[in-house]
Amino acid sequence: MSAWINMISDQEADDELLEVLKLARTPHGTVDNVMRVHSLRPNTMRGHVILYRAALHDDANTLPMWLQETISSYVSILNNCEYSLANHWSNARHLIGDAQRADAIEAALHARRPEEVFDGRELVLLQYAAKLTLDPGNMLESDVAALRAQGVDDGEILEANQIVGYFNYVNRLLNGLGVTTAGDIVGYYAET
């Protein structure tokens, strides 16, 4: 466990916190530092878990999972959030399933040039993510119209919006509290 504030271990947790830690457990049976950093305020951990799962892991989402994870990774790059990038790029790389393609995407995202590897709907989604992350006060209806023009429907626009909004929230949480991956199992698909 590593952050600039105290995080309560399972062994030190009271019943209320233990209940929320149970909700926050990963498929690996652990509680990642991104959630444990809330341990001094279990209600924010509960809200965070619910928001995360709704934005990124909801069965009703129709954007391909690799693209959801790629959008998440791009926002994390733009915000210089190593924690989220480590986890979500690991997931995206796994879901892309082609190491050469994943390397090209990773390089383009780090260069802030997604147009080098994407076009059409995927490109406009990443451009939307970048503008909403870096220049949110200047969003225009035409930004949404550009998504529609590439065949992104309103439900998918909402999905992308929520992923971008969530990662802007969590990147600031993690960077602002110095949370690291120390002790975490990095990536949803990591082997334990």
MODELLER restraints for C-alpha pairs under 7 A, 6 or more apart:
rsr = mdl.restraints
at = mdl.atoms
rsr.add(forms.Gaussian(group=physical.xy_distance, feature=features.Distance(at['CA:1:A'], at['CA:33:A']), mean=6.20, stdev=0.5))
rsr.add(forms.Gaussian(group=physical.xy_distance, feature=features.Distance(at['CA:1:A'], at['CA:182:A']), mean=5.79, stdev=0.5))
rsr.add(forms.Gaussian(group=physical.xy_distance, feature=features.Distance(at['CA:1:A'], at['CA:183:A']), mean=5.53, stdev=0.5))
rsr.add(forms.Gaussian(group=physical.xy_distance, feature=features.Distance(at['CA:2:A'], at['CA:179:A']), mean=5.81, stdev=0.5))
rsr.add(forms.Gaussian(group=physical.xy_distance, feature=features.Distance(at['CA:2:A'], at['CA:180:A']), mean=5.56, stdev=0.5))
rsr.add(forms.Gaussian(group=physical.xy_distance, feature=features.Distance(at['CA:2:A'], at['CA:182:A']), mean=5.85, stdev=0.5))
rsr.add(forms.Gaussian(group=physical.xy_distance, feature=features.Distance(at['CA:3:A'], at['CA:177:A']), mean=6.01, stdev=0.5))
rsr.add(forms.Gaussian(group=physical.xy_distance, feature=features.Distance(at['CA:3:A'], at['CA:178:A']), mean=4.91, stdev=0.5))
rsr.add(forms.Gaussian(group=physical.xy_distance, feature=features.Distance(at['CA:3:A'], at['CA:179:A']), mean=4.20, stdev=0.5))
rsr.add(forms.Gaussian(group=physical.xy_distance, feature=features.Distance(at['CA:3:A'], at['CA:180:A']), mean=6.34, stdev=0.5))
rsr.add(forms.Gaussian(group=physical.xy_distance, feature=features.Distance(at['CA:4:A'], at['CA:177:A']), mean=5.43, stdev=0.5))
rsr.add(forms.Gaussian(group=physical.xy_distance, feature=features.Distance(at['CA:4:A'], at['CA:178:A']), mean=5.28, stdev=0.5))
rsr.add(forms.Gaussian(group=physical.xy_distance, feature=features.Distance(at['CA:4:A'], at['CA:179:A']), mean=6.91, stdev=0.5))
rsr.add(forms.Gaussian(group=physical.xy_distance, feature=features.Distance(at['CA:5:A'], at['CA:177:A']), mean=6.72, stdev=0.5))
rsr.add(forms.Gaussian(group=physical.xy_distance, feature=features.Distance(at['CA:7:A'], at['CA:36:A']), mean=6.16, stdev=0.5))
rsr.add(forms.Gaussian(group=physical.xy_distance, feature=features.Distance(at['CA:7:A'], at['CA:37:A']), mean=5.46, stdev=0.5))
rsr.add(forms.Gaussian(group=physical.xy_distance, feature=features.Distance(at['CA:7:A'], at['CA:39:A']), mean=5.78, stdev=0.5))
rsr.add(forms.Gaussian(group=physical.xy_distance, feature=features.Distance(at['CA:7:A'], at['CA:40:A']), mean=6.92, stdev=0.5))
rsr.add(forms.Gaussian(group=physical.xy_distance, feature=features.Distance(at['CA:8:A'], at['CA:39:A']), mean=5.69, stdev=0.5))
rsr.add(forms.Gaussian(group=physical.xy_distance, feature=features.Distance(at['CA:10:A'], at['CA:18:A']), mean=6.82, stdev=0.5))
rsr.add(forms.Gaussian(group=physical.xy_distance, feature=features.Distance(at['CA:17:A'], at['CA:39:A']), mean=6.83, stdev=0.5))
rsr.add(forms.Gaussian(group=physical.xy_distance, feature=features.Distance(at['CA:17:A'], at['CA:42:A']), mean=5.71, stdev=0.5))
rsr.add(forms.Gaussian(group=physical.xy_distance, feature=features.Distance(at['CA:20:A'], at['CA:42:A']), mean=6.39, stdev=0.5))
rsr.add(forms.Gaussian(group=physical.xy_distance, feature=features.Distance(at['CA:20:A'], at['CA:46:A']), mean=6.04, stdev=0.5))
rsr.add(forms.Gaussian(group=physical.xy_distance, feature=features.Distance(at['CA:21:A'], at['CA:31:A']), mean=6.81, stdev=0.5))
rsr.add(forms.Gaussian(group=physical.xy_distance, feature=features.Distance(at['CA:24:A'], at['CA:31:A']), mean=6.04, stdev=0.5))
rsr.add(forms.Gaussian(group=physical.xy_distance, feature=features.Distance(at['CA:24:A'], at['CA:35:A']), mean=6.74, stdev=0.5))
rsr.add(forms.Gaussian(group=physical.xy_distance, feature=features.Distance(at['CA:24:A'], at['CA:49:A']), mean=6.07, stdev=0.5))
rsr.add(forms.Gaussian(group=physical.xy_distance, feature=features.Distance(at['CA:25:A'], at['CA:31:A']), mean=4.76, stdev=0.5))
rsr.add(forms.Gaussian(group=physical.xy_distance, feature=features.Distance(at['CA:28:A'], at['CA:192:A']), mean=6.89, stdev=0.5))
rsr.add(forms.Gaussian(group=physical.xy_distance, feature=features.Distance(at['CA:32:A'], at['CA:184:A']), mean=5.46, stdev=0.5))
rsr.add(forms.Gaussian(group=physical.xy_distance, feature=features.Distance(at['CA:33:A'], at['CA:179:A']), mean=6.69, stdev=0.5))
rsr.add(forms.Gaussian(group=physical.xy_distance, feature=features.Distance(at['CA:33:A'], at['CA:181:A']), mean=6.69, stdev=0.5))
rsr.add(forms.Gaussian(group=physical.xy_distance, feature=features.Distance(at['CA:33:A'], at['CA:184:A']), mean=6.69, stdev=0.5))
rsr.add(forms.Gaussian(group=physical.xy_distance, feature=features.Distance(at['CA:34:A'], at['CA:174:A']), mean=6.77, stdev=0.5))
rsr.add(forms.Gaussian(group=physical.xy_distance, feature=features.Distance(at['CA:34:A'], at['CA:179:A']), mean=6.93, stdev=0.5))
rsr.add(forms.Gaussian(group=physical.xy_distance, feature=features.Distance(at['CA:35:A'], at['CA:45:A']), mean=5.90, stdev=0.5))
rsr.add(forms.Gaussian(group=physical.xy_distance, feature=features.Distance(at['CA:38:A'], at['CA:44:A']), mean=6.22, stdev=0.5))
rsr.add(forms.Gaussian(group=physical.xy_distance, feature=features.Distance(at['CA:38:A'], at['CA:45:A']), mean=5.10, stdev=0.5))
rsr.add(forms.Gaussian(group=physical.xy_distance, feature=features.Distance(at['CA:39:A'], at['CA:45:A']), mean=6.93, stdev=0.5))
rsr.add(forms.Gaussian(group=physical.xy_distance, feature=features.Distance(at['CA:55:A'], at['CA:159:A']), mean=6.77, stdev=0.5))
rsr.add(forms.Gaussian(group=physical.xy_distance, feature=features.Distance(at['CA:55:A'], at['CA:162:A']), mean=5.61, stdev=0.5))
rsr.add(forms.Gaussian(group=physical.xy_distance, feature=features.Distance(at['CA:55:A'], at['CA:163:A']), mean=5.43, stdev=0.5))
rsr.add(forms.Gaussian(group=physical.xy_distance, feature=features.Distance(at['CA:56:A'], at['CA:68:A']), mean=6.89, stdev=0.5))
rsr.add(forms.Gaussian(group=physical.xy_distance, feature=features.Distance(at['CA:56:A'], at['CA:163:A']), mean=6.35, stdev=0.5))
rsr.add(forms.Gaussian(group=physical.xy_distance, feature=features.Distance(at['CA:61:A'], at['CA:159:A']), mean=6.69, stdev=0.5))
rsr.add(forms.Gaussian(group=physical.xy_distance, feature=features.Distance(at['CA:62:A'], at['CA:156:A']), mean=6.62, stdev=0.5))
rsr.add(forms.Gaussian(group=physical.xy_distance, feature=features.Distance(at['CA:63:A'], at['CA:156:A']), mean=6.23, stdev=0.5))
rsr.add(forms.Gaussian(group=physical.xy_distance, feature=features.Distance(at['CA:66:A'], at['CA:92:A']), mean=5.05, stdev=0.5))
rsr.add(forms.Gaussian(group=physical.xy_distance, feature=features.Distance(at['CA:66:A'], at['CA:95:A']), mean=5.15, stdev=0.5))
rsr.add(forms.Gaussian(group=physical.xy_distance, feature=features.Distance(at['CA:66:A'], at['CA:96:A']), mean=5.89, stdev=0.5))
rsr.add(forms.Gaussian(group=physical.xy_distance, feature=features.Distance(at['CA:69:A'], at['CA:88:A']), mean=5.64, stdev=0.5))
rsr.add(forms.Gaussian(group=physical.xy_distance, feature=features.Distance(at['CA:69:A'], at['CA:89:A']), mean=6.76, stdev=0.5))
rsr.add(forms.Gaussian(group=physical.xy_distance, feature=features.Distance(at['CA:69:A'], at['CA:91:A']), mean=6.50, stdev=0.5))
rsr.add(forms.Gaussian(group=physical.xy_distance, feature=features.Distance(at['CA:69:A'], at['CA:92:A']), mean=4.99, stdev=0.5))
rsr.add(forms.Gaussian(group=physical.xy_distance, feature=features.Distance(at['CA:70:A'], at['CA:89:A']), mean=6.74, stdev=0.5))
rsr.add(forms.Gaussian(group=physical.xy_distance, feature=features.Distance(at['CA:70:A'], at['CA:92:A']), mean=5.64, stdev=0.5))
rsr.add(forms.Gaussian(group=physical.xy_distance, feature=features.Distance(at['CA:71:A'], at['CA:126:A']), mean=6.27, stdev=0.5))
rsr.add(forms.Gaussian(group=physical.xy_distance, feature=features.Distance(at['CA:71:A'], at['CA:129:A']), mean=6.96, stdev=0.5))
rsr.add(forms.Gaussian(group=physical.xy_distance, feature=features.Distance(at['CA:72:A'], at['CA:88:A']), mean=6.52, stdev=0.5))
rsr.add(forms.Gaussian(group=physical.xy_distance, feature=features.Distance(at['CA:72:A'], at['CA:163:A']), mean=6.55, stdev=0.5))
rsr.add(forms.Gaussian(group=physical.xy_distance, feature=features.Distance(at['CA:72:A'], at['CA:164:A']), mean=6.72, stdev=0.5))
rsr.add(forms.Gaussian(group=physical.xy_distance, feature=features.Distance(at['CA:72:A'], at['CA:167:A']), mean=6.30, stdev=0.5))
rsr.add(forms.Gaussian(group=physical.xy_distance, feature=features.Distance(at['CA:73:A'], at['CA:85:A']), mean=5.17, stdev=0.5))
rsr.add(forms.Gaussian(group=physical.xy_distance, feature=features.Distance(at['CA:73:A'], at['CA:88:A']), mean=5.65, stdev=0.5))
rsr.add(forms.Gaussian(group=physical.xy_distance, feature=features.Distance(at['CA:73:A'], at['CA:89:A']), mean=5.48, stdev=0.5))
rsr.add(forms.Gaussian(group=physical.xy_distance, feature=features.Distance(at['CA:74:A'], at['CA:109:A']), mean=6.09, stdev=0.5))
rsr.add(forms.Gaussian(group=physical.xy_distance, feature=features.Distance(at['CA:75:A'], at['CA:129:A']), mean=6.68, stdev=0.5))
rsr.add(forms.Gaussian(group=physical.xy_distance, feature=features.Distance(at['CA:75:A'], at['CA:130:A']), mean=6.77, stdev=0.5))
rsr.add(forms.Gaussian(group=physical.xy_distance, feature=features.Distance(at['CA:75:A'], at['CA:133:A']), mean=6.69, stdev=0.5))
rsr.add(forms.Gaussian(group=physical.xy_distance, feature=features.Distance(at['CA:75:A'], at['CA:164:A']), mean=6.57, stdev=0.5))
rsr.add(forms.Gaussian(group=physical.xy_distance, feature=features.Distance(at['CA:75:A'], at['CA:167:A']), mean=6.49, stdev=0.5))
rsr.add(forms.Gaussian(group=physical.xy_distance, feature=features.Distance(at['CA:75:A'], at['CA:168:A']), mean=6.97, stdev=0.5))
rsr.add(forms.Gaussian(group=physical.xy_distance, feature=features.Distance(at['CA:76:A'], at['CA:84:A']), mean=6.01, stdev=0.5))
rsr.add(forms.Gaussian(group=physical.xy_distance, feature=features.Distance(at['CA:76:A'], at['CA:85:A']), mean=5.41, stdev=0.5))
rsr.add(forms.Gaussian(group=physical.xy_distance, feature=features.Distance(at['CA:76:A'], at['CA:167:A']), mean=6.83, stdev=0.5))
rsr.add(forms.Gaussian(group=physical.xy_distance, feature=features.Distance(at['CA:76:A'], at['CA:171:A']), mean=6.49, stdev=0.5))
rsr.add(forms.Gaussian(group=physical.xy_distance, feature=features.Distance(at['CA:77:A'], at['CA:85:A']), mean=6.61, stdev=0.5))
rsr.add(forms.Gaussian(group=physical.xy_distance, feature=features.Distance(at['CA:77:A'], at['CA:110:A']), mean=6.58, stdev=0.5))
rsr.add(forms.Gaussian(group=physical.xy_distance, feature=features.Distance(at['CA:79:A'], at['CA:171:A']), mean=6.66, stdev=0.5))
rsr.add(forms.Gaussian(group=physical.xy_distance, feature=features.Distance(at['CA:81:A'], at['CA:171:A']), mean=5.58, stdev=0.5))
rsr.add(forms.Gaussian(group=physical.xy_distance, feature=features.Distance(at['CA:81:A'], at['CA:175:A']), mean=6.38, stdev=0.5))
rsr.add(forms.Gaussian(group=physical.xy_distance, feature=features.Distance(at['CA:83:A'], at['CA:180:A']), mean=5.95, stdev=0.5))
rsr.add(forms.Gaussian(group=physical.xy_distance, feature=features.Distance(at['CA:83:A'], at['CA:181:A']), mean=6.13, stdev=0.5))
rsr.add(forms.Gaussian(group=physical.xy_distance, feature=features.Distance(at['CA:84:A'], at['CA:171:A']), mean=6.80, stdev=0.5))
rsr.add(forms.Gaussian(group=physical.xy_distance, feature=features.Distance(at['CA:86:A'], at['CA:186:A']), mean=6.80, stdev=0.5))
rsr.add(forms.Gaussian(group=physical.xy_distance, feature=features.Distance(at['CA:87:A'], at['CA:186:A']), mean=5.21, stdev=0.5))
rsr.add(forms.Gaussian(group=physical.xy_distance, feature=features.Distance(at['CA:87:A'], at['CA:187:A']), mean=4.34, stdev=0.5))
rsr.add(forms.Gaussian(group=physical.xy_distance, feature=features.Distance(at['CA:88:A'], at['CA:187:A']), mean=6.42, stdev=0.5))
rsr.add(forms.Gaussian(group=physical.xy_distance, feature=features.Distance(at['CA:90:A'], at['CA:187:A']), mean=5.43, stdev=0.5))
rsr.add(forms.Gaussian(group=physical.xy_distance, feature=features.Distance(at['CA:91:A'], at['CA:187:A']), mean=5.62, stdev=0.5))
rsr.add(forms.Gaussian(group=physical.xy_distance, feature=features.Distance(at['CA:91:A'], at['CA:188:A']), mean=6.22, stdev=0.5))
rsr.add(forms.Gaussian(group=physical.xy_distance, feature=features.Distance(at['CA:91:A'], at['CA:189:A']), mean=6.39, stdev=0.5))
rsr.add(forms.Gaussian(group=physical.xy_distance, feature=features.Distance(at['CA:93:A'], at['CA:102:A']), mean=5.63, stdev=0.5))
rsr.add(forms.Gaussian(group=physical.xy_distance, feature=features.Distance(at['CA:96:A'], at['CA:102:A']), mean=6.46, stdev=0.5))
rsr.add(forms.Gaussian(group=physical.xy_distance, feature=features.Distance(at['CA:104:A'], at['CA:117:A']), mean=6.95, stdev=0.5))
rsr.add(forms.Gaussian(group=physical.xy_distance, feature=features.Distance(at['CA:105:A'], at['CA:117:A']), mean=6.12, stdev=0.5))
rsr.add(forms.Gaussian(group=physical.xy_distance, feature=features.Distance(at['CA:108:A'], at['CA:114:A']), mean=5.23, stdev=0.5))
rsr.add(forms.Gaussian(group=physical.xy_distance, feature=features.Distance(at['CA:108:A'], at['CA:116:A']), mean=6.17, stdev=0.5))
rsr.add(forms.Gaussian(group=physical.xy_distance, feature=features.Distance(at['CA:108:A'], at['CA:117:A']), mean=6.78, stdev=0.5))
rsr.add(forms.Gaussian(group=physical.xy_distance, feature=features.Distance(at['CA:114:A'], at['CA:123:A']), mean=6.54, stdev=0.5))
rsr.add(forms.Gaussian(group=physical.xy_distance, feature=features.Distance(at['CA:115:A'], at['CA:123:A']), mean=6.26, stdev=0.5))
rsr.add(forms.Gaussian(group=physical.xy_distance, feature=features.Distance(at['CA:120:A'], at['CA:150:A']), mean=5.83, stdev=0.5))
rsr.add(forms.Gaussian(group=physical.xy_distance, feature=features.Distance(at['CA:121:A'], at['CA:147:A']), mean=6.73, stdev=0.5))
rsr.add(forms.Gaussian(group=physical.xy_distance, feature=features.Distance(at['CA:121:A'], at['CA:150:A']), mean=4.98, stdev=0.5))
rsr.add(forms.Gaussian(group=physical.xy_distance, feature=features.Distance(at['CA:121:A'], at['CA:151:A']), mean=6.54, stdev=0.5))
rsr.add(forms.Gaussian(group=physical.xy_distance, feature=features.Distance(at['CA:121:A'], at['CA:152:A']), mean=6.40, stdev=0.5))
rsr.add(forms.Gaussian(group=physical.xy_distance, feature=features.Distance(at['CA:124:A'], at['CA:146:A']), mean=6.99, stdev=0.5))
rsr.add(forms.Gaussian(group=physical.xy_distance, feature=features.Distance(at['CA:124:A'], at['CA:147:A']), mean=5.94, stdev=0.5))
rsr.add(forms.Gaussian(group=physical.xy_distance, feature=features.Distance(at['CA:125:A'], at['CA:147:A']), mean=6.74, stdev=0.5))
rsr.add(forms.Gaussian(group=physical.xy_distance, feature=features.Distance(at['CA:128:A'], at['CA:143:A']), mean=6.72, stdev=0.5))
rsr.add(forms.Gaussian(group=physical.xy_distance, feature=features.Distance(at['CA:129:A'], at['CA:164:A']), mean=5.92, stdev=0.5))
rsr.add(forms.Gaussian(group=physical.xy_distance, feature=features.Distance(at['CA:132:A'], at['CA:139:A']), mean=6.72, stdev=0.5))
rsr.add(forms.Gaussian(group=physical.xy_distance, feature=features.Distance(at['CA:133:A'], at['CA:168:A']), mean=6.69, stdev=0.5))
